[in-house]
Amino acid sequence: MAETDWKDSKGSLIRNADLWKKIWELAEKHRLDITANTDKHSYSGWLQEQMAAGRCEKEVEKQTGRKVMCQMSGYHY
């Protein structure tokens, strides 16, 4: 947007151009770099190994003295 002097593809000034310009100036002043890390945490791999081996259920059974049925939660990756 800064490259087009805060104008859209039709050449009209974008909405809130003055605010976008202020945000741009502040970001440039502080040289903000925004990145995202999509790597999985090491705990995720360990937990999947434990679940595959049935260790999670066995630990709960040991702690509670009750038989645990293998079930998956409603949340999946």
C-alpha distances in whole Angstrom, upper triangle without the diagonal:
4,5,5,6,5,7,8,10,13,11,12,10,9,11,12,9,12,12,9,9,12,12,9,12,15,14,14,17,19,17,17,17,17,20,22,26,27,31,33,35,39,40,39,41,44,44,44,47,49,48,49,52,53,53,51,54,57,56,55,59,60,59,60,63,61,60,57,55,53,50,46,44,42,38,38,35
4,5,5,5,8,11,13,15,13,13,11,11,13,13,9,11,12,9,7,11,11,8,10,13,12,11,14,16,15,16,17,17,20,23,27,28,32,35,36,40,42,41,43,45,46,46,48,50,50,51,54,55,55,53,56,59,57,57,60,62,60,61,64,63,62,59,58,55,52,48,46,44,41,40,38
4,6,7,9,11,12,14,12,14,13,13,16,16,13,14,16,12,11,14,14,11,13,16,15,14,17,19,17,18,18,19,21,24,28,29,33,36,38,41,43,42,43,47,47,47,49,52,51,52,55,56,56,55,57,60,59,59,62,63,62,63,66,65,64,60,59,56,54,50,48,46,42,41,39
4,5,6,7,9,11,9,10,9,10,14,15,11,14,15,12,12,15,16,13,15,18,17,17,20,22,20,21,21,22,24,26,30,31,35,38,40,43,45,44,46,49,49,48,51,53,53,54,57,58,58,56,59,62,61,60,64,65,64,65,68,66,65,62,60,57,54,51,49,46,43,42,40
4,6,9,11,12,9,10,8,9,12,13,9,11,13,11,9,13,14,12,13,16,16,15,18,21,20,20,22,22,25,28,31,33,37,39,41,45,46,45,47,50,50,50,53,55,55,56,59,60,60,58,60,63,62,61,65,66,65,66,69,67,67,63,62,59,56,52,50,48,45,44,42
4,7,10,11,9,8,6,6,9,9,6,9,10,8,8,11,12,11,13,16,16,16,18,20,20,20,21,21,24,26,30,32,35,38,40,43,45,43,45,48,48,48,51,53,52,53,57,57,57,55,58,61,59,59,62,64,62,63,66,65,64,60,59,56,53,50,47,45,42,42,39
4,7,8,5,5,4,5,9,11,8,11,13,11,11,15,16,14,16,19,19,19,22,24,23,23,24,24,26,28,32,33,37,39,41,45,46,45,47,50,50,49,53,54,54,55,58,59,59,57,59,62,61,60,64,65,64,65,68,66,65,61,60,57,54,50,48,45,43,42,40
4,5,5,6,6,6,9,12,10,14,15,13,14,18,17,16,19,22,21,21,24,26,25,24,25,24,26,28,31,32,36,38,40,44,45,44,46,49,48,48,51,53,52,53,56,57,57,55,57,60,60,59,62,64,63,63,66,64,63,59,58,55,52,48,46,43,41,40,38
4,5,7,10,10,13,16,14,18,19,16,17,21,21,19,22,25,24,24,27,29,27,26,26,26,27,29,32,33,36,39,41,45,46,44,46,49,49,48,51,54,52,53,56,57,58,56,58,61,61,60,63,65,64,65,67,65,64,60,59,56,53,49,47,44,41,41,38
4,6,9,10,13,16,15,18,20,18,19,22,23,21,24,27,26,26,29,31,30,29,30,29,31,32,36,36,40,42,45,48,50,48,50,53,52,52,55,57,56,56,60,60,61,59,61,64,64,63,66,68,67,67,70,68,67,63,61,58,55,52,49,47,44,43,41
4,7,9,12,15,13,16,18,16,16,20,21,19,22,25,24,24,27,29,28,28,29,28,31,32,36,37,40,43,45,49,50,49,51,54,54,53,56,58,57,58,61,62,62,60,62,66,65,64,67,69,68,68,71,69,68,65,63,60,57,53,51,48,46,45,43
4,6,9,12,10,14,16,15,15,19,20,19,21,24,24,24,27,29,28,28,29,28,31,32,36,37,41,43,45,49,50,48,51,54,53,53,56,58,57,58,61,62,62,60,62,65,64,63,66,68,67,67,70,68,67,64,62,60,56,53,50,47,45,45,43
4,7,9,7,10,12,11,12,15,16,16,17,20,21,21,23,26,25,25,26,26,29,31,34,36,39,42,44,47,48,47,49,52,52,51,55,56,55,57,60,60,61,58,60,64,62,62,65,67,65,65,69,67,66,62,61,59,55,52,49,46,44,44,42
4,6,5,9,10,9,11,14,14,14,17,19,19,20,22,24,24,23,24,23,26,28,31,32,36,38,40,44,45,43,46,49,48,48,51,53,52,53,56,57,57,55,57,60,59,58,61,63,61,62,65,63,62,59,57,55,52,48,45,43,40,40,38
4,5,8,9,9,11,13,14,15,17,19,19,21,23,24,24,23,25,24,26,28,32,33,36,38,40,44,44,43,46,48,48,48,51,52,51,53,56,56,56,54,56,59,58,56,60,62,60,60,63,62,61,57,56,54,51,47,44,41,39,39,38
4,5,5,6,9,10,11,12,14,16,17,18,20,22,22,21,23,22,25,27,31,32,36,38,39,43,44,42,45,48,47,47,51,52,51,53,56,56,56,53,55,58,57,56,59,61,59,59,63,61,61,57,56,54,51,47,44,42,39,40,38
4,5,5,6,9,10,10,12,14,15,16,18,20,20,20,22,22,25,27,31,32,36,38,40,43,44,43,46,48,48,48,51,53,52,53,57,57,57,54,57,60,58,57,61,62,60,61,64,63,62,59,58,55,52,49,46,44,41,41,39
4,6,5,6,9,10,11,13,14,15,16,19,20,20,22,22,26,28,32,34,37,39,40,44,45,44,47,49,49,49,53,54,53,55,58,58,58,55,58,61,59,58,62,63,61,62,65,64,64,60,59,57,54,50,48,45,43,43,41
4,5,5,6,9,10,11,12,14,15,17,18,17,20,20,23,25,29,31,34,36,37,41,42,41,44,46,46,46,49,51,50,52,55,55,54,52,54,57,55,55,58,59,57,58,61,60,60,57,56,54,51,47,44,42,39,40,38
4,5,5,6,9,10,10,12,14,15,16,15,17,17,20,22,26,28,32,34,35,39,40,39,41,44,44,44,47,49,48,50,53,53,53,50,53,56,54,53,57,58,56,57,60,59,59,55,55,52,49,45,43,41,38,38,36
4,5,5,6,9,10,10,12,14,15,15,17,18,22,24,28,30,33,36,37,41,42,41,44,46,46,46,49,51,51,52,55,56,55,53,55,58,57,56,60,61,59,60,63,62,62,58,58,55,52,49,46,44,41,41,38
4,5,5,6,9,10,10,12,14,14,17,18,21,24,28,30,33,36,36,40,41,41,43,45,45,46,49,50,50,52,55,55,54,52,55,57,55,55,59,60,58,59,62,61,61,57,57,55,52,48,45,44,41,41,39
4,5,5,6,9,10,11,12,11,14,14,18,20,24,26,30,32,33,36,37,37,39,42,42,42,45,47,46,48,51,51,51,48,51,54,52,51,55,56,54,55,58,57,57,54,53,51,48,45,42,40,37,37,35
4,5,5,6,8,10,10,10,12,13,17,20,23,26,29,32,33,36,38,37,39,42,42,43,45,47,47,48,51,52,51,49,52,55,53,53,56,57,55,57,60,59,59,55,55,52,49,46,43,41,38,38,35
4,5,5,6,9,10,11,14,16,19,22,26,29,31,34,35,38,40,39,42,44,44,45,48,49,49,51,54,54,54,52,54,57,55,55,58,59,57,59,62,61,61,58,57,55,52,49,46,44,41,41,38
4,5,5,6,8,9,12,14,18,21,24,27,30,32,33,36,37,37,40,42,42,43,46,47,47,49,51,52,51,49,52,54,52,52,56,56,54,56,59,59,58,55,55,52,50,47,44,43,39,39,37
4,5,5,6,6,9,10,14,17,21,24,26,29,29,33,34,34,36,39,39,40,43,44,44,46,48,49,48,46,49,52,50,50,53,54,52,54,57,56,56,53,52,50,47,44,41,40,37,36,34
4,5,5,7,10,12,16,19,22,25,28,31,32,35,36,36,38,41,41,42,45,46,47,48,51,52,51,49,52,54,52,53,56,57,55,57,60,59,59,56,55,53,50,47,44,43,40,39,36
4,6,8,12,14,18,21,24,28,30,33,33,36,38,38,40,42,43,44,46,48,48,50,52,53,52,50,53,55,53,53,57,58,56,57,61,60,60,57,57,54,52,48,46,45,42,41,39
4,6,9,12,15,19,21,25,27,29,30,32,34,35,37,39,39,41,43,44,45,47,49,50,49,47,50,52,50,50,54,54,52,54,57,57,57,54,54,51,49,46,43,42,39,39,36
4,6,10,13,17,19,23,25,28,28,31,33,33,35,37,38,39,41,43,44,45,47,48,47,46,49,51,49,49,53,54,52,54,57,56,56,53,53,50,48,44,42,41,38,37,34
4,6,10,13,16,19,22,24,25,28,30,30,32,34,35,36,38,40,40,42,44,45,44,42,45,48,46,46,50,50,49,50,53,53,53,49,49,46,44,41,39,38,34,34,31
4,6,10,13,16,18,21,22,25,27,27,29,31,32,33,35,37,38,39,41,42,42,40,43,45,44,44,48,48,47,49,52,51,51,47,47,44,42,38,37,36,32,31,28
4,7,10,13,16,19,20,23,25,24,26,29,29,30,33,34,35,36,39,40,39,37,40,43,41,41,45,46,44,46,49,48,47,44,44,41,39,35,33,32,28,28,25
4,7,10,12,15,17,20,22,21,23,26,26,27,29,31,32,33,35,37,36,34,38,40,38,39,42,43,42,44,47,46,45,41,41,38,36,32,31,30,26,25,22
4,6,9,12,14,17,19,18,20,23,23,23,26,28,28,29,32,33,33,31,34,36,35,35,39,40,39,40,43,42,41,38,37,34,32,29,27,26,23,21,18
4,6,9,10,13,15,15,16,19,20,20,23,25,25,26,29,30,29,28,31,34,32,33,36,37,36,38,41,40,39,36,35,32,30,27,25,25,21,20,16
4,6,9,12,14,13,14,17,18,18,20,22,22,23,26,27,27,26,29,31,30,31,34,35,35,36,39,38,37,33,32,29,27,24,23,22,19,17,13
4,6,9,12,10,11,14,15,15,17,20,20,21,23,25,25,24,27,29,28,29,32,33,33,35,37,36,35,32,31,28,26,23,23,23,19,17,14
4,6,8,7,8,11,12,12,14,16,17,18,20,22,21,20,23,25,25,25,29,30,29,31,33,33,31,28,27,24,23,20,19,20,16,14,11
4,5,6,7,9,10,12,13,15,16,17,19,21,20,19,22,24,22,24,27,27,27,29,31,31,30,27,27,24,23,20,20,21,17,16,13
4,5,5,6,9,10,11,13,15,16,17,19,17,17,21,22,21,22,25,26,25,28,30,30,29,26,26,23,23,21,21,22,19,18,15
4,5,5,6,9,10,10,12,14,15,16,15,14,17,19,17,19,22,22,22,24,26,26,25,23,23,20,20,18,18,20,17,16,15
4,6,5,6,9,10,11,12,14,15,15,14,17,19,18,19,22,23,23,25,27,26,25,22,22,18,18,15,15,17,14,13,11
4,5,5,6,9,10,11,12,14,14,14,17,19,18,20,22,23,24,26,27,27,25,22,22,19,19,16,17,19,16,14,13
4,5,5,6,9,10,11,12,11,11,15,16,15,17,20,20,20,23,25,24,23,20,21,18,18,17,18,20,18,16,15
4,5,5,6,9,10,11,10,9,12,14,13,14,17,18,18,20,22,21,20,17,18,15,15,13,14,17,15,14,13
4,5,5,6,9,10,10,10,13,15,15,16,18,20,20,22,23,22,21,17,17,14,14,12,13,16,14,12,12
4,5,5,6,9,9,10,13,14,14,16,18,19,20,22,23,22,21,18,18,15,16,14,16,19,18,16,15
4,5,5,6,5,6,9,10,10,12,14,15,16,18,19,19,17,15,15,13,14,14,15,19,18,16,17
4,5,5,6,6,8,10,11,12,14,15,17,18,19,18,16,13,12,9,10,10,12,15,15,14,15
4,5,8,9,10,12,13,15,16,18,19,21,21,20,17,15,14,10,12,11,14,17,17,15,15
4,5,8,9,10,12,14,14,15,18,19,19,19,16,14,14,11,14,14,17,20,20,18,19
4,6,6,6,9,10,11,13,15,16,16,15,12,10,10,8,11,12,15,18,19,18,19
4,5,5,6,9,10,10,12,14,15,14,13,11,12,11,13,14,16,20,20,19,20
4,5,5,6,9,10,11,12,14,13,12,10,11,9,11,12,13,17,17,17,19
4,5,5,6,9,10,11,11,10,8,6,8,7,10,12,13,17,18,18,20
4,5,5,6,9,10,10,10,8,8,10,10,13,15,17,21,22,22,23
4,5,5,6,9,10,10,10,10,13,13,15,16,18,21,22,22,24
4,5,5,6,8,8,8,7,11,11,13,15,16,19,20,21,23
4,5,5,5,5,6,6,10,11,14,17,18,22,23,24,26
4,6,5,8,9,10,13,15,17,20,21,25,25,26,28
4,6,8,10,11,15,16,18,20,20,24,25,26,28
4,5,8,9,13,15,17,19,20,23,24,26,28
4,7,9,13,16,18,21,22,25,27,28,30
4,6,10,13,15,18,19,22,24,26,28
4,7,10,12,16,17,21,23,24,27
4,6,9,12,14,17,19,20,23
4,6,10,12,15,17,18,21
4,7,10,13,15,15,18
4,7,9,12,12,15
4,7,8,8,12
4,5,7,11
4,6,10
4,7
4
